[in-house]
Amino acid sequence: MPSATLEVEVPSKFPAEQVFKTFSQFDSIAPKVKPEVFKSIETVEGNGDVGTIKIFTFGDAVPFTTGKYKVDALDVSNHTYSYSFIEGDNLLGILDSINHHVKVVPSSDGGSVFKQTVIYNYKGDEKLPEEILKKEKELYEDTYKAIEAYAVAHH
């Protein structure tokens, strides 16, 4: 299946454990810090573990309204989390799914690096334009930075 991959890396001065813990509160923090992108995130099945299903309702800043998301893997001790968007107009009619792999890696200065790999799996020959992929990457980086800033302010 043809695909496109985005690599997002955001350095943090905070340790990996703290960054991963903050990221795990994404559902409640993202709509507060980026309401124009994330209107709401609701768990409809499961308790956050593998197999959990969530419904994202998106805001006016993005050209889609909903996405259904499934937790694929979660390893708290290694600070990794994988999930996939499997349904919704955020697949833009040309994507079969979007896989996200998040890993928070400790860095030598006591901080860490938030790494996110996003794989867009196409249904057929139609591809996302480069400028959309570039905007998506900026959105992921900006959202992560906004979540970290929120966590620092509400520590």
Secondary structure as UniProt FT lines:
FT   STRAND          3..12
FT   HELIX           16..23
FT   TURN            24..25
FT   HELIX           26..33
FT   TURN            35..37
FT   STRAND          38..45
FT   TURN            50..51
FT   STRAND          53..58
FT   TURN            60..61
FT   STRAND          66..75
FT   TURN            76..79
FT   STRAND          80..87
FT   HELIX           89..91
FT   TURN            92..94
FT   STRAND          95..106
FT   TURN            108..109
FT   STRAND          112..122
FT   HELIX           130..153
//
